[in-house]
Amino acid sequence: MNIKDYNFQGKKAFVRVDFNVPLENGKITDDTRIRGALPTLKKILNDGGRLIIASHLGRPEKNPDERFSLRQILDAVSQHLGIEVKFAADCGNAQKEVEALKNGEALMLENLRFYAEEEGKPRNLPADITEDQKAAAKKAMKEAQKKFAQTLASYADCYVNDAFGTAHRAHASTAIIADFFDKNNKMFGYLMEKEVNAVKNVMNDPKRPFTAIMGGSKVSSKIDIIRNLMNKVDNLIITGGMTYTFTKAKGGKIGNSICEDDKLNLALELIAEAKSKGVNLVMAVDDKVADKFANDANTQFVAEGHIPDGWIGMDIGAETEKLFASVIENSKTILWNGPAGVFEMDNFSHGSRAIAEAIVKATHKGAYSLIGGGDSVACINKFGFANDVSYVSTGGGALLEAIEGKVLPGIAAIEK
Ligand code: AMP
């Protein structure tokens, strides 16, 4: 079902959102996630629906755990929605509060993860139990998880998933609950729909040339993504700290730069794989190096593979910036994950900014650009370009798994 075509009038709607917002002393320090869900929540209220808002917050270990209570954000949500949102202090036992809801009213459930059933993992198992006992506890938990999902489903006439950030988890409220609704009564929320479409834009039938820019510190954490992208992209820019593993593997000098010595063979394999698949693998030709890992370090520019002993590669150099920009600016589809250097330090953020600027230029020329996965989102926000690219994903881990080519349970549960 498509949310824009659904009439929520008189319907109880269970909406799974991601209100896992950062809190300091009970105050929200960044309300991006709440604002992200508003179009969906407002559509339901404006239609005259009965809104049930469900989310997790943090990683509670028991029920209840006041530090992780969603009551802390109730006022903020009420303010954003312009109505007084009611609260159900026990999300697994909220029938009474749900039944009291009238059309156009909203109820927020307490943190779903107060129940271990949400994630479906047994909690606090004694350390001395046997493997068989562990397996039995896991099996029992899976059954309990199904029951918990059924209870949540029983509150509502329809199910809306607007929590892309948890779409890669097969939790009770993100995936299993969907089995209790027929196809006409389950759907993505607007935010989730945008995320799903953004992934489809780049992963299925992208406009060419398609360039992926993979940065960040370690090859090992990006290996599955790089492998999957090799089958999709025309140009693959590998940058950031993982560059030095490749440079060392090719016999270059990398000084004290970050390097995964156990991944040197893997780096050579990836280079060979790119060649055999006709992927244009683009890597740094020069670096900005520093004599210590600090913003106020002494710096110099050197050719790639010629980093003096004791020096550290911290960012790409000017020639590399030009090289990357020319590839990016000629692309029609761009995916960016991971910075080109230690962008948190201003003196080593220039390369990441150059990449961001090239993406903005390409986007203005009509390219589709998707920025996603923690640090590149932080980069694009730091440089103030969030509105000059096609889409900035809100889902770190979920986006990365989608790019790895995995089926996300939260998406599959709606689409099946
Ligand atoms: P990741 O979490 O793997 O995406 O990596 C992001 C991190 O990589 C950021 O914190 C960057 O500071 C770091 N990074 C990027 N380039 C380098 C580099 N040349 N040396 C060390 N760390 C780097």
Residues whose N, C-alpha, C, O or C-beta is under 5 A from the ligand:
A	BS01	AMP	G215 G216 S217 K218 G240 G241 I258 G313 M314 D315 G338 P339 A340 G341 V342 F343 D375
